[in-house]
């Protein structure tokens, strides 16, 4: 998998699924999808192109911010002019920004991350009516190519890890941002539910809602976990918490420490510097984490957008990036890499509203 400069590997551990994906072309796309090598960025011909990019990440959505950084930096590298609107990590803000960008003289509109294909179909239709092409950034967009994380592959990788370490027995629970907020969370939860149903000695407790991007999701994760422990006081009544969003994970760890609860294993999805700092602690219950390489998604979305703007024949296909996973032993090294990326992203995005 490509690193920050495209020639350094950031993450050192990969499952078989991930390794197969990393062998595919186009920065780690899974071979099950159409090869992104078929998408070529046309040589610059003097034509000015402008790409619209909504920037609606928030303070907790560090992976999303990394993706936006790489979209903008890659667009600039490829000679495109960018038009941005800064917003908040909500569906309404995201769609408002996309609608406003249609009036900014753009050639291509990048759409994503939170809204579903059906929710933004009217925006895509209007863009296409005006001759503006569209591309999905970790979201499916009507009649458009898209680069997304492999939500199903992530759930399978997480599910098999949980089942293996628990020897396919015990009681587990899932937590993520509120249902209906983001399709990837819901897909991951649903698939892990299904995997658990097929294990007769395992039980899945009711889902714990971890809030939204505009509230304190660390506190929400802590409060939900404290309530879980209160309703399941026996030491062996909860064996693992699978948290699909890192602020919720940190909240769960706080609850474990506050109650001195023993024997609860914690698995996480999505990296952040705070998450990895905690995970690297020898006494931390976080033992495993998956992640989606949003920086790679950002690069590939930008390349698709430029290819569209320059008139290349870009098929409306969905591309996936490979799943990343680490164990506790790799958390410290991964933290160094994430801090480096986040520092670059923060500095670069200052010119675009932070």
MOSUL-V674994 format. One record per backbone hydrogen bond with DSSP energy under -1.0 kcal/mol. CO is the residue of the C=O (numbers start at 0). NH is the residue of the N-H. If there is no record, write none. Layout:
{{CO & NH} {CO & NH}}
//
This chain:
{{14 & 18} {15 & 19} {16 & 20} {17 & 21} {18 & 22} {20 & 23} {24 & 28} {27 & 321} {29 & 32} {34 & 37} {35 & 38} {48 & 80} {49 & 106} {49 & 107} {50 & 82} {51 & 109} {52 & 84} {54 & 86} {59 & 61} {60 & 64} {61 & 65} {62 & 66} {63 & 67} {64 & 68} {65 & 69} {66 & 70} {67 & 71} {68 & 72} {69 & 73} {70 & 74} {71 & 75} {72 & 76} {73 & 77} {74 & 79} {75 & 78} {80 & 50} {82 & 52} {84 & 54} {87 & 89} {89 & 93} {90 & 94} {91 & 95} {92 & 96} {93 & 97} {94 & 98} {95 & 99} {96 & 100} {99 & 102} {100 & 103} {106 & 132} {107 & 51} {108 & 134} {110 & 136} {115 & 119} {119 & 123} {120 & 124} {121 & 125} {122 & 126} {123 & 127} {124 & 128} {125 & 129} {126 & 131} {127 & 130} {132 & 108} {134 & 110} {135 & 146} {140 & 143} {144 & 135} {145 & 318} {146 & 137} {147 & 320} {148 & 150} {149 & 153} {150 & 154} {151 & 155} {152 & 156} {153 & 157} {154 & 158} {155 & 159} {156 & 160} {157 & 161} {158 & 162} {159 & 163} {160 & 164} {161 & 165} {162 & 167} {163 & 166} {169 & 202} {170 & 238} {170 & 239} {171 & 204} {172 & 241} {173 & 207} {174 & 243} {175 & 209} {177 & 180} {181 & 185} {182 & 186} {183 & 187} {184 & 188} {185 & 189} {186 & 190} {187 & 191} {188 & 192} {189 & 193} {190 & 194} {191 & 195} {192 & 196} {195 & 198} {198 & 201} {200 & 169} {202 & 171} {207 & 175} {210 & 177} {211 & 214} {214 & 216} {215 & 219} {216 & 220} {217 & 221} {218 & 222} {219 & 223} {220 & 224} {221 & 225} {222 & 226} {223 & 227} {224 & 228} {225 & 229} {226 & 230} {227 & 231} {233 & 236} {238 & 264} {239 & 172} {240 & 266} {241 & 174} {242 & 268} {244 & 248} {245 & 249} {246 & 250} {247 & 251} {248 & 252} {249 & 253} {250 & 254} {251 & 255} {252 & 256} {253 & 257} {254 & 258} {255 & 260} {264 & 240} {265 & 286} {266 & 242} {267 & 289} {271 & 275} {272 & 276} {273 & 277} {274 & 278} {275 & 279} {277 & 280} {280 & 283} {284 & 265} {286 & 327} {287 & 267} {288 & 325} {289 & 269} {290 & 323} {291 & 293} {292 & 296} {293 & 297} {294 & 298} {295 & 299} {296 & 300} {297 & 301} {298 & 302} {299 & 303} {300 & 304} {301 & 305} {302 & 306} {303 & 307} {304 & 308} {305 & 309} {306 & 311} {307 & 310} {311 & 313} {314 & 316} {316 & 145} {318 & 147} {323 & 290} {325 & 288} {326 & 329} {327 & 330} {329 & 333} {330 & 334} {331 & 335} {332 & 336} {333 & 337} {334 & 338} {335 & 339} {336 & 340} {337 & 341} {338 & 342} {339 & 343} {340 & 344} {341 & 345} {342 & 346} {343 & 347} {344 & 348} {347 & 350} {348 & 351} {348 & 353} {349 & 352}}
//
